[in-house]
Amino acid sequence: MLNNIQDIRESGLLELYVLGELTPGDISQVEAALELYPELKTDLNEIEKAFHSYAEAHAIQAPYNVLNKVLAQTKSDITTDNSTSSSSPSSGIGTLAKVALLVAFSTILFQFFSNRNLSGKYAEDLKITQDNCDDEKQNLESKLALYRELDKINNRSISVSATEKYPETKIIFNTNEVSKRNFLQFKFLPPLESNQSYQLWSLKGNNPPIPLNVFEDISELLEVDFVEGTNAYAITIEPKGGQDTPTLENLIGVFSITG
Amino acid sequence: MTALYEKYGNAIYGVITRIVKNQNIAEEVLQQTMLKAWNKMENYNESKSSIYTWLNVIARSTSMDAVRLKRYQVEQKTDTLDPLVHDSKTSNINVSKIDVGRLTANLEPKYKDVLDKLYLEGYSQREVSDILDIPLGTVKTRVKYAIGILRKELENEKSLFLGILFFIILIICLC
């Protein structure tokens, strides 16, 4: 506790106060002492001058580019402050700048929220695309598996015997009596009317033709029914959806199995 | 702002440079100091300190903040103070008013060391005590003594100046 002015002078607190080295408590104590003993202000002034002189003795030329930067910043602050109250052209520019800033900020906010929605939509689209890709992949794998059947050792490929009515017909009939699977590869078929379909028939001994697959799409390898003991398979053009007895005048071709 | 910068800038810059020990950082700190002073001008209370003391406290705290920055540690590896301080070609060092040699002629090194470390290099009392391996109380005592010497030197210079001025006036009056 500093009891008198002499204690304060001898404590060294005034020097440390000028240096900014005191705790908040000590600062309060010194400032209270300065209030109580106004003559201490003379001591304080002399101490400040001593420190200032010491700093001046060790001064280094301050760069003018720093001053320019400070001036630029302070002038910018002044212009901003003045623009809120005056009606001068510079205040109009300031107002315009504020409006532009507001518009820009609003745009950014709008974009932000739009992008948030957009990213949700993108996620949804991506999911759909992924699902489509998965489906396509499965589809292709299924088709690949079919084609691999054609390479199996017991597979027989038989070219169609085209009829005179449809001489350009080219179809490969693949049959595997071990796996009991049949496949049709289409090279050329007579075109269908909109109300027609192709139909496959099994010809077995003296039995009436057995109706098998009805189809229109000939773009891919087609697996068709396998009938044990079939002597020949035939393709006709029938009314759409097929029927139980073949239209013989629309016979496209025959695949002879037994020779 | 220009007047403030021209009156106190060199002294402040000298303190800052010795604390941060890097010219680039010193310039940034000086800029920050002046801007802080500009923004806090309404808080300055002339009854509590001179404007230089007020500026100096801002400069010291800003310098210490810069010292704590990681960049300071990186920069120090590639740049040093010595060429800046000891370069005799560094022009315009404003010492025209104060002759450091005469000012500190009666200041013993042990007092000057404490004053330099505490005031010009930004060390705290505790750090000065550790560096110089002297008790904390001794740090305070030596600072007080060093400032006391400087006060006397300035008083002597003032007296000398007044004496010379009086002599000149006397001569003018007699002629």
Interface residues (C-beta under 8 A of the other chain):
Chain A: E10 G12 E15 L16 V18 L19 G20 E21 E31 L34 L44 N45 E46 I47 E48 K49 A50 F51 H52 S53 Y54 A55 E56 A57 H58 A59 I60 Q61 A62 P63 N65 V66 L67 K69 V70 L71 Q73 T74 D77
Chain B: M1 T2 Y5 G9 N10 A11 I12 Y13 G14 V15 T17 R18 E27 L30 Q31 M34 L35 W38 K48 S49 S50 Y52 T53 N56 V57 R60 S61 L84 V85 T90 S91 N92 I93 N94 V95 K97 I98 D99 V100 L103 T104 L115 L118 Y119 L120 S124 Q125 K140 T141 V143 K144 I147 L150 R151 L154
